[in-house]
Amino acid sequence: MAWAALRKRGSLLIWLDKEMGWHAPHEGRPGRPPVFSNAAIQFCLSIKVLF
């Protein structure tokens, strides 16, 4: 796998989009609102798999 080779080499560069919203938008429903956006959760899970 290409990711494993890059990680083993120590050359894995991660670019972050400055426009990505980390906080979840207000949904207008009763109850506790979500804290993080779906994009932020997906990003963190992807990093967890890589490392």
TIRO-2110 file (N, C-alpha, C; in Angstrom, 1 decimal):
// TIRO-2110
0.8, -1.2, 0.0, N, 1, A
0.0, 0.0, 0.0, CA, 1, A
0.9, 1.2, 0.0, C, 1, A
0.5, 2.2, -0.8, N, 2, A
1.3, 3.4, -0.9, CA, 2, A
1.4, 4.2, 0.4, C, 2, A
0.3, 4.3, 1.2, N, 3, A
0.3, 5.0, 2.4, CA, 3, A
1.4, 4.4, 3.4, C, 3, A
1.4, 3.1, 3.5, N, 4, A
2.4, 2.4, 4.4, CA, 4, A
3.8, 2.7, 4.0, C, 4, A
4.1, 2.8, 2.7, N, 5, A
5.4, 3.1, 2.2, CA, 5, A
5.8, 4.5, 2.6, C, 5, A
4.9, 5.4, 2.4, N, 6, A
5.2, 6.8, 2.7, CA, 6, A
5.4, 7.0, 4.2, C, 6, A
4.5, 6.3, 5.0, N, 7, A
4.6, 6.5, 6.5, CA, 7, A
6.0, 5.9, 7.0, C, 7, A
6.3, 4.7, 6.4, N, 8, A
7.6, 4.1, 6.8, CA, 8, A
8.8, 5.0, 6.4, C, 8, A
8.7, 5.7, 5.3, N, 9, A
9.7, 6.6, 4.9, CA, 9, A
9.8, 7.9, 5.7, C, 9, A
8.7, 8.2, 6.4, N, 10, A
8.6, 9.4, 7.1, CA, 10, A
8.2, 10.6, 6.3, C, 10, A
7.6, 10.4, 5.2, N, 11, A
7.3, 11.4, 4.2, CA, 11, A
5.8, 11.5, 3.9, C, 11, A
5.0, 11.7, 4.9, N, 12, A
3.5, 11.8, 4.7, CA, 12, A
3.1, 13.2, 5.0, C, 12, A
2.7, 14.0, 4.0, N, 13, A
2.3, 15.4, 4.1, CA, 13, A
0.8, 15.4, 4.1, C, 13, A
0.2, 16.1, 5.1, N, 14, A
-1.2, 16.3, 5.2, CA, 14, A
-1.6, 17.7, 5.0, C, 14, A
-2.5, 18.0, 4.0, N, 15, A
-2.9, 19.4, 3.7, CA, 15, A
-4.3, 19.5, 4.4, C, 15, A
-4.5, 20.6, 5.0, N, 16, A
-5.8, 21.0, 5.6, CA, 16, A
-6.4, 22.1, 4.9, C, 16, A
-7.7, 22.0, 4.6, N, 17, A
-8.4, 23.1, 4.0, CA, 17, A
-8.9, 24.1, 5.0, C, 17, A
-8.5, 25.3, 4.9, N, 18, A
-8.8, 26.4, 5.8, CA, 18, A
-10.3, 26.7, 5.9, C, 18, A
-11.0, 26.3, 4.8, N, 19, A
-12.4, 26.6, 4.7, CA, 19, A
-13.3, 25.5, 5.4, C, 19, A
-12.6, 24.4, 5.8, N, 20, A
-13.4, 23.3, 6.4, CA, 20, A
-13.9, 23.7, 7.7, C, 20, A
-15.2, 23.5, 8.0, N, 21, A
-15.8, 23.9, 9.2, CA, 21, A
-15.6, 22.8, 10.2, C, 21, A
-15.0, 23.1, 11.4, N, 22, A
-14.8, 22.1, 12.4, CA, 22, A
-16.0, 21.9, 13.3, C, 22, A
-16.7, 23.0, 13.4, N, 23, A
-17.9, 22.9, 14.3, CA, 23, A
-19.2, 22.6, 13.5, C, 23, A
-20.0, 21.8, 14.1, N, 24, A
-21.3, 21.4, 13.4, CA, 24, A
-22.2, 22.6, 13.3, C, 24, A
-23.0, 22.7, 12.2, N, 25, A
-24.0, 23.8, 12.1, CA, 25, A
-25.2, 23.5, 13.1, C, 25, A
-25.9, 24.5, 13.5, N, 26, A
-27.0, 24.4, 14.4, CA, 26, A
-28.2, 23.7, 13.6, C, 26, A
-28.7, 22.7, 14.1, N, 27, A
-29.8, 21.9, 13.3, CA, 27, A
-31.2, 22.4, 13.7, C, 27, A
-31.4, 23.1, 14.7, N, 28, A
-32.7, 23.6, 15.1, CA, 28, A
-33.6, 22.6, 15.7, C, 28, A
-33.1, 21.4, 16.1, N, 29, A
-33.9, 20.4, 16.7, CA, 29, A
-33.6, 20.4, 18.2, C, 29, A
-34.6, 20.0, 19.0, N, 30, A
-34.4, 19.9, 20.5, CA, 30, A
-33.3, 18.9, 20.8, C, 30, A
-32.7, 19.1, 22.0, N, 31, A
-31.6, 18.2, 22.4, CA, 31, A
-30.3, 18.9, 22.2, C, 31, A
-29.3, 18.1, 22.7, N, 32, A
-27.9, 18.7, 22.6, CA, 32, A
-27.4, 18.6, 21.1, C, 32, A
-26.9, 19.8, 20.7, N, 33, A
-26.4, 19.8, 19.3, CA, 33, A
-25.1, 19.1, 19.1, C, 33, A
-24.8, 18.6, 17.9, N, 34, A
-23.5, 18.0, 17.7, CA, 34, A
-22.4, 19.0, 17.8, C, 34, A
-21.2, 18.6, 18.3, N, 35, A
-20.1, 19.6, 18.5, CA, 35, A
-19.3, 19.7, 17.2, C, 35, A
-18.9, 18.6, 16.6, N, 36, A
-18.1, 18.7, 15.4, CA, 36, A
-18.8, 18.3, 14.1, C, 36, A
-18.4, 18.9, 13.0, N, 37, A
-19.0, 18.6, 11.7, CA, 37, A
-18.6, 17.2, 11.2, C, 37, A
-19.4, 16.7, 10.3, N, 38, A
-19.1, 15.4, 9.7, CA, 38, A
-17.7, 15.4, 9.0, C, 38, A
-17.4, 16.5, 8.4, N, 39, A
-16.0, 16.6, 7.7, CA, 39, A
-14.9, 16.5, 8.8, C, 39, A
-15.1, 17.1, 9.9, N, 40, A
-14.0, 17.0, 11.0, CA, 40, A
-13.9, 15.6, 11.5, C, 40, A
-15.0, 15.0, 11.7, N, 41, A
-15.0, 13.6, 12.2, CA, 41, A
-14.4, 12.7, 11.2, C, 41, A
-14.7, 12.8, 10.0, N, 42, A
-14.1, 12.0, 8.9, CA, 42, A
-12.6, 12.2, 8.8, C, 42, A
-12.2, 13.4, 8.9, N, 43, A
-10.8, 13.7, 8.9, CA, 43, A
-10.0, 13.0, 10.1, C, 43, A
-10.5, 13.2, 11.3, N, 44, A
-9.9, 12.5, 12.4, CA, 44, A
-9.8, 11.0, 12.3, C, 44, A
-10.9, 10.4, 11.8, N, 45, A
-10.9, 9.0, 11.6, CA, 45, A
-9.9, 8.5, 10.6, C, 45, A
-9.8, 9.3, 9.5, N, 46, A
-8.8, 9.0, 8.5, CA, 46, A
-7.4, 9.1, 9.0, C, 46, A
-7.1, 10.1, 9.8, N, 47, A
-5.7, 10.2, 10.4, CA, 47, A
-5.5, 9.0, 11.4, C, 47, A
-6.5, 8.6, 12.1, N, 48, A
-6.4, 7.5, 13.0, CA, 48, A
-6.0, 6.2, 12.3, C, 48, A
-6.6, 6.0, 11.1, N, 49, A
-6.3, 4.8, 10.3, CA, 49, A
-4.9, 4.9, 9.8, C, 49, A
-4.4, 6.1, 9.4, N, 50, A
-3.1, 6.2, 8.8, CA, 50, A
-2.0, 6.0, 9.8, C, 50, A
-2.2, 6.4, 11.1, N, 51, A
-1.2, 6.3, 12.1, CA, 51, A
-1.6, 5.3, 13.1, C, 51, A
END
